[in-house]
Each structure stands twice: as structure tokens, then as C-alpha cells.
Amino acid sequence: MLSPVDFIQDLLNPDLAFLPKALVVAIMSSIVTGVVGTYVVLRGMAFIGDAVAHAVFPGLAVAFVLQGNLVLGGAVAGVVTAVLVALLSQNRRLREDSIIGVLFVAAFALGIVIISQAPGYAGSLQQFLFGSITGIPDEDVVVVAIGGALILAFVFLFHRDFVLITLDREMARAAGVPVLPLDLLLYALVAMAVVLSVQMIGNVLVLALLIAPAATARLLTDRLGVMMTLAPVIGAVSAIVGLYLSWSVDLPAGGTIVLVATAFFVGAWLLAPKHGILSSRWARRPAAVAP
């Protein structure tokens, strides 16, 4: 196994230019998904995140078949599906999860049908499902950087409104807050965050990067501001450690990053000062009686 010093030397090796590029994309994607994932966790939108992750697949497939930009193709498909979910869920007769279930299965099936028409179908499908972080082209690094900056800018501008509709939608409506447009914007930001990460860890695993760091931060703090700071930090550290381990032991990068993020979550679930299982049990133990 490589030492951290050897890993740093490999990052600086001009013959391994793909490695630092992969690290930069992993960190940028993890920061964005960590921030957006905070709203997803607080609002209980994990199923929506999963739906969007599947919904981007037909866009990626079309872009691949037409040899276009994968990020742009996935963004269009993800945003369209997110808007459809937000609009259709306004009908109170159907639960939101039912609408999401129909749309994401249909979108994923459409993506498989489209990509099956491309040459090298099996290899292409594996790349989309499980990611190919070391094969990301230079132009997509720029797209991820610009897209991530735009997502964070929107989060900064609409943060107070997002918090209000996340914590109490009825109060938000009573206060005159435009709930539906904000829902559309939040779903679109979730879609964009997913798209920026799909090439790194793949369509199957991207939900973990959206949920795990934010859920870990939720266990570690009761303050929203601290949670929104911790989540991207945990995501970025997971990306760095995961890429180091995958490079050192020759493991799939996306899967290793997700496992590291999951390990952080399990650690917080067990040992978080206030909300950890073991910490809570220890705090409830009766104090010893002095003789």
C-alpha cells in the first residue's frame, strides 16, 4: 500500500496528470453535494435524490450517443424530471413518492434503451452506472467548477427561503413565500449536484454522496449553519481518503469514496457526542454511588 507521501508524489507526477484532475473533481463534487445534501436530509428528500440520479441517465445516454457534453445532457434530463416531480406532486391525490417512483423508473429504462443503440454498449453502461473518475476530460473539469459555483451561489441567495420551506411548508405558504417556485429551484439544484457527481462515482452510487456526509453532519450538530459547513468538509475528506485508498490498493474509486463516507456515518452514528448510540447509552448510565 502506498504511503501518503508516495500518493502526493504521484499527484505531482506529470505522467499521471489524470490523478490530480480526478482529485479536484472529487473534491468539488463532494463540496457541492454536501451543501445541497443538507436540504435533502432535513427535508427527507432521499427518494427524490435517488429519482434525480436515475433521471439524469437518459440525458447522459443521449449526449453519449450524439458525442455531446455528458454534463449538459444529464443536467437537462435531471432538471426536466425534477420540474415534473415538483409540478405533479402538487396534486394531493397522489403521494409524492408514487410520482417519483413512476418517473425515475421510466427515465432509467429510457436511458438503457437509448444507450443500447450505441457501439460498445456494455462498457458504456458500466461507466455510467459505476463512474469513471480517472477518465474525465479536461473540459468537464471546467464545467464541474462553473456548475458547482453556480449551485453554491443559488444556495447562498435562497438559503433562508429553502430553510423555511424545508422546516415548515405551511407556515411558508401563510407568510406568502412562493413554495412551488422554490421547490422547482431546489429540485433543479439537486439535479445539478447529482449530474456533477455522476461521472465521479456513477449513477448507482451518487445518492450516497448526496446523503451520507449530510446525514453524518446531522448526527454531529443541532445547528444548521454548522451542519452545512460540516457536510461538505466530510464529503471532501471522504473523496480524498477514498481516492488515496483506491489508488493505493487498486480498488474502484467511486465505490471506495462511498465506503469511506459510509464509515464516517457509522462512526458518527455510534460515537457522536449527543446523538451517537454508544454516547447516549453511556450518558444514561446511573452515576456510581460513593461509599
TAZIGI-V11369 format. One record per residue. N is the residue number from 1. RES is the residue in one letter. PHI is phi in whole degrees, 0 to 359 (* if undefined). Layout:
BEGIN
((N RES PHI) (N RES PHI))
END
This chain:
BEGIN
((1 M *) (2 L 291) (3 S 280) (4 P 304) (5 V 295) (6 D 297) (7 F 296) (8 I 297) (9 Q 297) (10 D 295) (11 L 297) (12 L 269) (13 N 282) (14 P 299) (15 D 285) (16 L 244) (17 A 298) (18 F 291) (19 L 289) (20 P 296) (21 K 297) (22 A 297) (23 L 295) (24 V 297) (25 V 296) (26 A 298) (27 I 293) (28 M 299) (29 S 296) (30 S 293) (31 I 295) (32 V 295) (33 T 293) (34 G 295) (35 V 292) (36 V 294) (37 G 298) (38 T 300) (39 Y 293) (40 V 299) (41 V 290) (42 L 296) (43 R 267) (44 G 68) (45 M 260) (46 A 302) (47 F 294) (48 I 294) (49 G 300) (50 D 296) (51 A 298) (52 V 295) (53 A 301) (54 H 283) (55 A 292) (56 V 287) (57 F 300) (58 P 297) (59 G 295) (60 L 297) (61 A 295) (62 V 298) (63 A 297) (64 F 293) (65 V 296) (66 L 273) (67 Q 59) (68 G 262) (69 N 280) (70 L 295) (71 V 296) (72 L 295) (73 G 299) (74 G 294) (75 A 297) (76 V 298) (77 A 296) (78 G 295) (79 V 293) (80 V 300) (81 T 293) (82 A 298) (83 V 295) (84 L 299) (85 V 298) (86 A 297) (87 L 288) (88 L 293) (89 S 286) (90 Q 289) (91 N 284) (92 R 290) (93 R 289) (94 L 248) (95 R 290) (96 E 300) (97 D 293) (98 S 293) (99 I 296) (100 I 298) (101 G 301) (102 V 295) (103 L 290) (104 F 287) (105 V 293) (106 A 297) (107 A 295) (108 F 295) (109 A 298) (110 L 298) (111 G 298) (112 I 296) (113 V 298) (114 I 294) (115 I 288) (116 S 293) (117 Q 274) (118 A 270) (119 P 295) (120 G 67) (121 Y 304) (122 A 297) (123 G 295) (124 S 295) (125 L 297) (126 Q 297) (127 Q 297) (128 F 289) (129 L 285) (130 F 240) (131 G 85) (132 S 208) (133 I 295) (134 T 279) (135 G 249) (136 I 288) (137 P 290) (138 D 301) (139 E 294) (140 D 287) (141 V 297) (142 V 295) (143 V 298) (144 V 298) (145 A 296) (146 I 291) (147 G 298) (148 G 296) (149 A 296) (150 L 294) (151 I 300) (152 L 295) (153 A 295) (154 F 295) (155 V 299) (156 F 296) (157 L 289) (158 F 248) (159 H 302) (160 R 298) (161 D 292) (162 F 299) (163 V 296) (164 L 295) (165 I 287) (166 T 283) (167 L 273) (168 D 204) (169 R 294) (170 E 292) (171 M 296) (172 A 299) (173 R 298) (174 A 297) (175 A 276) (176 G 84) (177 V 286) (178 P 287) (179 V 296) (180 L 298) (181 P 302) (182 L 290) (183 D 301) (184 L 300) (185 L 294) (186 L 295) (187 Y 298) (188 A 296) (189 L 293) (190 V 299) (191 A 299) (192 M 294) (193 A 297) (194 V 296) (195 V 300) (196 L 295) (197 S 257) (198 V 299) (199 Q 292) (200 M 281) (201 I 239) (202 G 91) (203 N 294) (204 V 287) (205 L 260) (206 V 296) (207 L 299) (208 A 298) (209 L 291) (210 L 283) (211 I 260) (212 A 301) (213 P 298) (214 A 292) (215 A 294) (216 T 297) (217 A 297) (218 R 297) (219 L 286) (220 L 267) (221 T 209) (222 D 257) (223 R 258) (224 L 297) (225 G 298) (226 V 293) (227 M 297) (228 M 289) (229 T 273) (230 L 293) (231 A 302) (232 P 294) (233 V 295) (234 I 298) (235 G 298) (236 A 295) (237 V 296) (238 S 299) (239 A 295) (240 I 295) (241 V 295) (242 G 296) (243 L 293) (244 Y 299) (245 L 294) (246 S 295) (247 W 288) (248 S 286) (249 V 252) (250 D 61) (251 L 245) (252 P 299) (253 A 296) (254 G 299) (255 G 297) (256 T 292) (257 I 299) (258 V 296) (259 L 295) (260 V 295) (261 A 299) (262 T 293) (263 A 297) (264 F 299) (265 F 297) (266 V 298) (267 G 299) (268 A 292) (269 W 299) (270 L 274) (271 L 241) (272 A 305) (273 P 306) (274 K 256) (275 H 248) (276 G 288) (277 I 300) (278 L 291) (279 S 296) (280 S 296) (281 R 296) (282 W 295) (283 A 292) (284 R 275) (285 R 295) (286 P 294) (287 A 292) (288 A 294) (289 V 271) (290 A 289) (291 P 292))
END
